[in-house]
Amino acid sequence: MSLSRIQSLGLAAVLEDCSVQLDILGLRLAVQTDREQGPAAAQEKARLTKLRRDCQYVSQQVFKLHSELEEKQSISSLLQVVEEEEQKKKAEDMRREAVAEQKQRRQTLDRQKDKLRQKTETLEDIHRQTRLVNFQVMEQSDRMARKKKLEEASIALQLKEVQRTNSHTEEQLEEQRKKVQLQLMEERKVHEKSKTFLKNRHTELQQQLQQWRQRTTQMQQEKEQQLNSVCCKRTVNLDRLTEMRRKFKEMELVVMDDKEEQKKLRQQQAEARAATKLQAWWRGCKVRRGLGSFKKADDKKGKKKNKKKKGGKNNKK
């Protein structure tokens, strides 16, 4: 696969940078492996050495690719390395599969051997147990015969005891029956008395209940009347309140109008005062400077004074 000159130069620069980084990484791994000490660090040291070998291999391949790019401007060596790695990977996978298959076969054989050994052991145990069972059955049959005889004798004795105890219990039960009959008679009398008491109490409670019902109905009527009167008062008060609110709104409007009129009046008065002040100031300025009508009056006065002065002089002459 051929590349252009620019592409090959760019890839060569990138590969040179990668080779430098890989060299630095290899040095770091070497320093780290030297630092690892002790029996616990053996696994870590092996891992670091493997990483270092991988870095060296990658840096060698990068160097080859760099030289090929500079000389031939192609990456055929990279493709060849990739194919070789794929073939190695396939061979490694096949080897692993074969090892796994052999291991699995060994495991199956071991399992079958274990099963056979267990079966032989179980058969021996069964033979041993059958012998023991036969011996135990013989002993148990002898014991059962002896036990049967003893049980028959004990049953006869128990029957005699039971008959004796039954006669005694019958007498006790008869006495208890008489006592229970007497208690039942007394309880019936008490029941009758309690029944009459409860009937009287029930009638009294019914009367009280009737009285309480009448009182409650009367109280309810009184409360309803009070509630009606309160509702009427409330409606009257609400009407008064609405009327007062309406009057208050009207008064508020009147007050607002009055305030606006007073404000306008004050504004007009202030404007009038300002106008009078401006007029007075302007008149003063005109008078002081002799502008407008004030100038003509001064000229006339001056002319009259000059005439008078001239007339006086002539008279004197």
C-alpha positions in Angstrom: 0.0 0.0 0.0 1.8 3.2 -1.3 1.2 6.6 0.3 2.0 10.2 -0.9 5.0 12.0 0.3 3.1 14.3 2.7 1.1 11.4 4.2 4.3 9.4 4.7 6.0 12.3 6.4 3.1 12.9 8.7 2.9 9.2 9.7 6.7 9.1 10.1 6.5 12.1 12.6 3.7 10.4 14.5 5.5 7.1 14.7 8.7 8.9 15.8 6.7 10.5 18.7 5.2 7.1 19.5 8.7 5.4 19.6 9.9 8.1 22.0 6.9 7.6 24.3 7.4 3.9 24.2 11.1 4.3 25.1 10.1 6.5 28.1 7.5 3.9 29.1 10.1 1.1 28.9 12.5 3.1 31.1 9.8 3.7 33.7 8.8 0.1 33.7 12.5 -0.9 34.2 12.8 1.5 37.1 9.6 0.2 38.7 10.7 -3.4 38.3 14.0 -2.6 40.1 12.0 -0.9 42.9 9.8 -4.0 43.5 11.2 -6.2 46.2 10.1 -9.0 48.4 8.3 -12.3 47.8 4.8 -10.6 47.5 6.1 -8.4 44.5 7.1 -11.4 42.3 3.8 -11.5 40.5 3.9 -7.7 39.9 7.5 -7.9 38.7 6.6 -10.6 36.2 3.8 -8.4 34.9 6.0 -5.4 34.6 8.7 -7.4 32.7 6.0 -8.7 30.3 4.8 -5.1 29.7 8.4 -4.0 29.1 9.0 -6.8 26.5 5.7 -5.8 24.8 6.9 -2.2 24.7 10.2 -3.2 23.2 8.5 -5.3 20.5 6.1 -2.5 19.7 8.9 0.0 19.5 10.9 -2.3 17.1 7.8 -2.6 14.8 7.3 1.2 14.9 11.0 1.7 14.0 10.6 -0.7 11.1 7.5 1.0 9.9 9.2 4.4 10.3 12.2 3.3 8.1 9.8 1.8 5.6 7.8 5.0 5.3 10.9 7.1 4.8 12.4 4.7 2.2 9.4 3.2 0.3 6.4 5.4 1.5 4.3 2.2 2.2 3.0 0.3 5.3 3.3 -3.2 4.0 5.5 -4.3 7.0 2.6 -3.2 9.3 0.1 -5.3 7.4 2.6 -8.2 7.4 3.0 -7.9 11.2 -0.8 -7.7 11.7 -1.2 -10.9 9.6 1.5 -12.6 11.6 -0.1 -11.5 14.9 -3.5 -12.8 13.7 -1.9 -16.2 12.7 -0.1 -16.3 16.1 -3.4 -15.5 17.8 -5.3 -18.2 15.9 -2.5 -20.8 16.7 -2.6 -19.7 20.4 -6.4 -20.1 20.4 -6.2 -23.5 18.8 -3.5 -24.6 21.3 -5.7 -23.3 24.2 -8.7 -25.1 22.9 -6.7 -28.3 22.6 -5.4 -27.9 26.1 -8.9 -27.1 27.4 -10.3 -30.2 25.6 -7.5 -32.4 27.0 -8.2 -31.0 30.5 -11.9 -31.6 30.1 -11.3 -35.2 29.0 -9.0 -35.7 32.0 -11.7 -34.3 34.3 -14.3 -36.6 32.8 -12.1 -39.6 33.3 -11.4 -38.6 36.9 -15.1 -38.2 37.5 -15.8 -41.6 36.0 -13.1 -43.1 38.2 -14.6 -41.4 41.2 -18.0 -42.7 40.3 -16.7 -46.3 39.9 -14.9 -46.1 43.2 -18.0 -44.7 44.9 -20.2 -47.4 43.4 -17.8 -50.2 44.6 -17.7 -48.6 48.1 -21.5 -48.4 48.1 -21.8 -52.1 47.1 -19.5 -53.1 49.8 -21.5 -51.0 52.3 -24.7 -52.6 51.1 -23.3 -56.1 51.6 -22.1 -55.2 55.1 -25.5 -53.6 55.9 -27.5 -56.6 54.7 -25.5 -58.9 57.1 -26.1 -56.5 59.9 -29.8 -56.2 59.1 -30.2 -60.0 59.0 -28.5 -60.3 62.4 -30.7 -57.5 63.8 -33.9 -59.1 62.4 -33.1 -62.3 64.3 -32.4 -60.4 67.5 -35.5 -58.3 67.1 -37.8 -61.4 66.5 -36.5 -62.8 69.8 -37.1 -59.5 71.6 -40.6 -59.2 70.1 -41.6 -62.6 71.4 -40.4 -61.8 74.9 -42.0 -58.4 74.7 -45.3 -59.9 73.6 -45.4 -62.1 76.7 -44.6 -59.2 79.0 -47.2 -57.0 77.3 -49.9 -59.6 77.7 -49.1 -59.9 81.4 -49.0 -56.1 81.9 -52.3 -55.7 79.9 -54.0 -58.1 82.3 -52.8 -56.2 85.3 -53.8 -52.9 83.7 -57.3 -54.2 83.0 -57.7 -55.0 86.7 -56.4 -51.5 87.7 -58.7 -49.8 85.1 -61.8 -51.7 86.4 -60.9 -50.7 90.0 -60.3 -47.0 89.0 -63.5 -46.9 86.8 -65.7 -47.9 89.8 -64.1 -45.2 91.9 -64.5 -42.6 89.1 -68.1 -43.5 88.6 -68.8 -42.8 92.3 -67.0 -39.5 92.0 -68.8 -38.5 88.9 -72.2 -39.3 90.5 -71.3 -37.0 93.4 -70.2 -34.2 91.0 -73.5 -34.6 89.0 -75.5 -34.0 92.2 -73.4 -30.9 93.0 -73.8 -29.6 89.5 -77.6 -30.0 89.6 -77.7 -28.0 92.9 -75.5 -25.3 91.3 -77.7 -25.2 88.3 -80.8 -24.7 90.5 -79.1 -21.8 92.3 -78.0 -20.2 89.0 -81.6 -20.4 87.6 -82.9 -18.6 90.7 -80.1 -15.9 90.3 -80.9 -15.7 86.6 -84.6 -15.1 87.3 -83.8 -12.4 89.8 -81.3 -10.7 87.4 -83.9 -10.9 84.6 -86.5 -9.1 86.6 -83.9 -6.5 87.7 -82.8 -5.9 84.2 -86.4 -5.6 83.0 -87.1 -2.9 85.6 -83.9 -1.2 84.8 -84.7 -1.3 81.1 -88.1 0.3 81.7 -86.5 3.1 83.8 -83.9 3.7 81.1 -86.6 3.8 78.4 -88.4 6.5 80.5 -85.2 8.5 80.9 -84.5 8.1 77.2 -88.0 9.5 76.4 -87.5 12.4 78.7 -84.0 13.2 77.2 -85.5 13.0 73.8 -88.2 15.5 74.7 -85.6 17.8 76.2 -83.4 17.5 73.2 -86.2 18.3 70.8 -87.2 21.3 72.9 -83.6 22.5 73.1 -83.2 21.9 69.4 -86.3 24.1 68.7 -85.0 26.8 71.0 -81.6 26.7 69.3 -83.2 26.8 65.9 -85.2 29.9 67.0 -82.0 31.5 68.2 -80.3 30.6 65.0 -83.1 32.1 62.9 -82.9 35.3 65.0 -79.1 35.4 64.6 -79.5 34.9 60.9 -82.0 37.7 60.6 -79.7 40.0 62.6 -76.8 38.9 60.4 -78.8 39.8 57.2 -79.8 43.2 58.7 -76.2 43.8 59.7 -75.0 42.8 56.2 -77.5 45.2 54.6 -76.3 48.0 56.9 -72.7 47.1 56.1 -73.3 47.2 52.3 -75.1 50.5 52.7 -72.3 51.9 54.8 -69.8 50.6 52.2 -71.7 52.4 49.5 -71.8 55.6 51.4 -68.1 55.3 52.3 -67.3 54.8 48.5 -69.5 57.9 47.7 -67.8 59.9 50.4 -64.4 58.7 49.3 -65.2 59.8 45.7 -66.3 63.2 47.0 -63.1 63.6 49.1 -61.0 62.6 46.1 -62.8 65.1 43.9 -62.4 67.8 46.6 -58.7 67.0 46.8 -58.3 67.2 43.1 -60.1 70.6 43.0 -58.0 71.9 45.9 -54.9 70.7 44.1 -55.9 72.5 40.9 -56.8 75.6 42.9 -53.4 75.6 44.6 -51.7 75.0 41.3 -53.6 78.0 39.7 -52.8 80.2 42.7 -49.1 79.2 42.5 -49.2 79.9 38.8 -50.8 83.3 39.4 -48.3 84.2 42.0 -45.4 83.1 39.7 -46.9 85.1 36.9 -47.3 88.3 39.1 -43.8 87.8 40.3 -42.5 87.5 36.7 -44.5 90.5 35.6 -43.2 92.6 38.5 -39.6 91.5 37.8 -40.0 92.3 34.1 -41.5 95.7 34.9 -38.6 96.4 37.3 -36.1 95.4 34.6 -37.9 97.7 32.0 -38.0 100.6 34.5 -34.4 100.1 35.5 -33.2 99.9 31.9 -35.6 102.3 30.4 -37.2 100.0 28.0 -40.5 100.4 26.2 -43.0 103.0 27.5 -40.8 103.9 30.4 -38.1 105.2 27.9 -40.5 107.6 26.2 -41.6 109.1 29.5 -38.1 109.7 30.5 -37.3 111.4 27.2 -40.3 113.7 27.5 -39.4 114.6 31.1 -35.8 115.4 29.9 -37.0 117.6 27.1 -39.4 119.5 29.4 -36.6 120.0 31.9 -34.3 121.3 29.1 -36.9 123.8 27.9 -37.5 125.0 31.4 -33.8 125.5 31.9 -33.5 127.4 28.6 -36.5 129.6 29.5 -35.0 130.5 32.9 -31.8 131.5 31.4 -33.5 133.8 28.9 -35.5 135.4 31.7 -32.3 136.0 33.6 -30.7 137.6 30.7 
